[in-house]
Amino acid sequence: MVAAADYGSIRQAAELLSVQHSILSRSICQFEHRIRVTVFDAQRRVCDTADCFD
């Protein structure tokens, strides 16, 4: 998730980490569900971690 925030994209983070986009995306989604906080705004296709700490 840190790589996605750093690169602003789950797809770019997946490439950097050499994992499939769908696996990383699913992992982030499961994490968000567990902590009940949306970290990644799929509509804007960017990671906006600032909203998590308001």
Secondary structure as a PSIPRED ss2 file (coil, helix, strand):
# PSIPRED VFORMAT (PSIPRED V4.0)

   1 M C   1.000  0.000  0.000
   2 V H   0.000  1.000  0.000
   3 A H   0.000  1.000  0.000
   4 A H   0.000  1.000  0.000
   5 A H   0.000  1.000  0.000
   6 D H   0.000  1.000  0.000
   7 Y H   0.000  1.000  0.000
   8 G C   1.000  0.000  0.000
   9 S C   1.000  0.000  0.000
  10 I H   0.000  1.000  0.000
  11 R H   0.000  1.000  0.000
  12 Q H   0.000  1.000  0.000
  13 A H   0.000  1.000  0.000
  14 A H   0.000  1.000  0.000
  15 E H   0.000  1.000  0.000
  16 L H   0.000  1.000  0.000
  17 L H   0.000  1.000  0.000
  18 S C   1.000  0.000  0.000
  19 V C   1.000  0.000  0.000
  20 Q C   1.000  0.000  0.000
  21 H H   0.000  1.000  0.000
  22 S H   0.000  1.000  0.000
  23 I H   0.000  1.000  0.000
  24 L H   0.000  1.000  0.000
  25 S H   0.000  1.000  0.000
  26 R H   0.000  1.000  0.000
  27 S H   0.000  1.000  0.000
  28 I H   0.000  1.000  0.000
  29 C H   0.000  1.000  0.000
  30 Q H   0.000  1.000  0.000
  31 F H   0.000  1.000  0.000
  32 E H   0.000  1.000  0.000
  33 H H   0.000  1.000  0.000
  34 R H   0.000  1.000  0.000
  35 I H   0.000  1.000  0.000
  36 R C   1.000  0.000  0.000
  37 V C   1.000  0.000  0.000
  38 T C   1.000  0.000  0.000
  39 V C   1.000  0.000  0.000
  40 F E   0.000  0.000  1.000
  41 D E   0.000  0.000  1.000
  42 A C   1.000  0.000  0.000
  43 Q C   1.000  0.000  0.000
  44 R C   1.000  0.000  0.000
  45 R C   1.000  0.000  0.000
  46 V E   0.000  0.000  1.000
  47 C E   0.000  0.000  1.000
  48 D C   1.000  0.000  0.000
  49 T H   0.000  1.000  0.000
  50 A H   0.000  1.000  0.000
  51 D H   0.000  1.000  0.000
  52 C H   0.000  1.000  0.000
  53 F H   0.000  1.000  0.000
  54 D C   1.000  0.000  0.000
